[in-house]
Amino acid sequence: MRIRVIAVGSRMPRWVLDSFGDYLTRLSSTLKLTLVEVEPGPRGGGRTVQQAMQAEAQRLLALLRKDEYVVALDEHGKEFTTRELASWLSERMREGPDVSFLIGGPDGLSPDVIARCNLKWSLSRLTFPHALVRVILAEQIYRAHSVLTNHPYHRD
């Protein structure tokens, strides 16, 4: 199973690249995790938020494969404990299809994208900057995988 993080936005600060890269390295020998960046939809100049979100939706949906499990990071989604997330990840690994996690742009994910998703997941009821969401997501995948492999990274 491969995991992709597909995120709207590019030109992240160095600390985001370094932190996300650290988790990529930690997982590289046991779980394939990659990042795909999608250009944000143009905003301003008479364009509406809906037009920007629609442009992002087209780009996101074009990247998704028919047989993969898709997770939208959404503030209204399901929340997991670490153990619940580890169990969910274990189930995905047993079932086999690749997994893509979608991080939307400044206005979130369009209804078309949400409709394609198998799961809406909320990292927290708090609001985080999109750059930080990448790092938190990578860390939580690493933590859940650590639980599954009995690695001492996670402690209850």
Residue pairs with C-beta under 8 A, 6 or more apart in sequence:
1 31
1 32
1 92
1 93
1 96
1 97
1 98
1 99
2 32
2 33
2 34
2 98
2 99
3 31
3 32
3 33
3 34
3 98
3 99
3 100
3 101
3 141
4 33
4 34
4 35
4 36
4 98
4 99
4 100
4 101
5 33
5 34
5 35
5 36
5 100
5 101
5 103
5 134
5 137
5 138
6 36
6 38
6 60
6 63
6 64
6 100
6 101
6 102
6 103
7 35
7 36
7 37
7 38
7 102
7 103
7 130
7 133
7 134
8 37
8 38
8 39
8 40
8 56
8 59
8 60
8 103
8 104
8 105
8 130
9 37
9 38
9 40
9 103
9 105
9 130
9 131
10 37
10 38
10 39
10 40
12 131
12 134
13 131
16 131
16 132
16 134
16 135
19 135
19 138
20 35
20 134
20 135
20 138
23 33
23 135
23 138
23 139
23 141
23 142
24 33
24 34
24 35
24 138
26 142
27 33
27 141
27 142
27 145
30 145
30 149
31 141
31 145
33 138
33 141
35 134
36 63
38 56
38 59
38 60
38 63
39 59
40 52
40 56
40 105
40 106
41 47
41 51
41 52
41 53
41 54
41 55
41 56
41 105
42 51
42 52
42 55
43 49
43 52
43 106
49 107
52 105
52 107
53 104
53 105
53 107
53 108
53 109
53 110
54 110
54 112
56 104
56 105
56 109
56 110
56 113
57 109
57 110
57 112
57 113
60 102
60 109
60 113
61 112
61 113
61 116
63 100
64 70
64 100
64 116
65 98
67 97
67 98
68 97
68 98
68 99
68 100
69 92
69 95
69 97
69 98
69 99
69 100
69 118
69 119
70 99
70 100
70 102
70 116
70 117
70 118
70 119
71 99
71 100
71 101
71 102
71 117
71 118
71 119
71 120
71 121
72 102
72 104
72 109
72 113
72 114
72 117
72 119
72 120
72 121
73 101
73 102
73 103
73 104
73 121
73 122
73 123
73 133
73 137
74 104
74 108
74 109
74 114
74 120
74 121
74 122
75 108
75 122
75 125
75 127
76 120
76 122
77 119
77 120
77 121
77 122
78 119
78 120
78 121
78 122
79 121
79 122
79 124
79 125
80 88
80 121
82 140
82 143
82 144
82 147
82 154
83 147
83 156
85 140
85 143
85 144
86 143
86 144
86 145
86 147
86 148
88 144
89 141
89 144
89 145
89 148
90 148
92 99
93 148
101 121
101 137
102 109
102 113
102 117
103 130
103 133
103 134
103 137
104 113
104 130
105 130
106 130
114 120
123 133
123 136
123 137
123 140
128 136
142 153
143 153
143 154
145 151
146 152
146 153
146 154
147 154
